[in-house]
Amino acid sequence: MYHFEKLEVWQLSRQVVIAVYQVINKLPIEERFALGDQLRRAAISVPSNIAEGISRVAVRETIHFLEIAYGSLMEVYCQLQIALDLQYINEDDLKQIKPLIFKTSKLLNGLHESKKKSL
């Protein structure tokens, strides 16, 4: 098992990916290749950048990748809000995924802060 696999934030970010894929299935066909593709890439970016960052030796590089992961997570949330605005998803869909995003962001911020303190 790699070190990043033990992190709750990485495990939770994978749940975000699964939830996003479920939402993408609700999008109209024509949006699955536009908004859906953007959502997919942003969601996958979160655990990928956590894994890459934690695997780096240099703390500054770790911090950089954690910042990218956080930005991608916020991108996911923004795109879900847009999907709601366009009525592609409903409030219940967003209510299911929002706590996952919120908890992931809190854990990611905590990890980021702890890495910054170690500089």
N, C-alpha and C positions, 0 to 999 in steps of 0.2 A: 504494500500500500504506500502510495506517495503521500508526502506530508500534507499537501493541499486537500487530499481526500478526507482527511480527518476534520477539516474545518467546517463548522456548522454553516458559515456563510456560503461556502462552495456548495454544500449539499442543498441548501435552501435555494440558491440561485439556479440549480438544476430543476427544482420544482417550478420556479418561475418559467423556465423554458417550456416545460410540459404544459403549464397553464396557458402560455401564449400560443402554443401549437393548437390547443383546443379552441381558443378564441379564433384563430385563423380559419379554422374549419367553418366558422359561422359567417365569415365574410362572403360577399357576393363573388362569384367566379371572377369577374373582371378586376376585383380588388385583391385577389390572392397573389397576383403577380406585381402589384404596386405596393400598396400599404402592407399587405401580407408579407411580401419579401423583405421590406424594411423592418417590420416587427421581428421576423425570424432572425435576420442578421444581428439586430441589436440584442435580442434575447440571448442568442448563442454567444455573443461577445462577452457577456457578464461572467459566466463560469470559466470561459476560456482565458480571459485576462486575469482573473483571480489565480487560476492555475499557473499561468505563465509568470505572473508577478511573484508569487510565493516561491516559485522554483528558481528565482534569480538569487545570486549571491549578494550583489550590491543592494543595499537598502534603498538607495535612491531609485534604482530601477524597479524595485518592488513597489514603492510608493507610486511611481509613474503608472504602472499597470493597474494598480488598485484605483487610481483616479480615472483611468479609461473605463474600467468596469463600472464605476459609479456613474459616469457620464452615459454609458450605454443603458444602464438601468433607468436613468431619468428619461432617456430617449424612448424606451419601452413604455413608460408611464404616459408620456406625452402622446405617443401614437395611439395608445388605448383611449385616451381622452378624445382624440380626433375621431376614432372609430365610433365612440359614443355620440359625439356631436353629429356625425353623419348617419346616426341611427343604424349602424351596422351591428352594434352590440347594444345590450341594454344595461341599465343600472346594476342589475343582479350579476351580470357577467363581470363588471368592473369591481363590484363589492367582493367577489370571490378572490380576485387576484390582487387587489389593493393591499390587503394585510401581508401577503407574501412579499410584495415589493417594499412595503414599509419596513418590515422586519429585516429584509436583506439589506436595505439601505442603512439601517441602524448598525447592523453588524459590520458592514463594510466600512462605515465611518469609524467605528471603534477600532477595527483592525488598522485602518489608515492612520489614526491618531497614535496608536501604540507603536507603529513603525516610525512615525515622525519623531517620537520621543527618543527612539533608540539611535537617532543620528548623532 
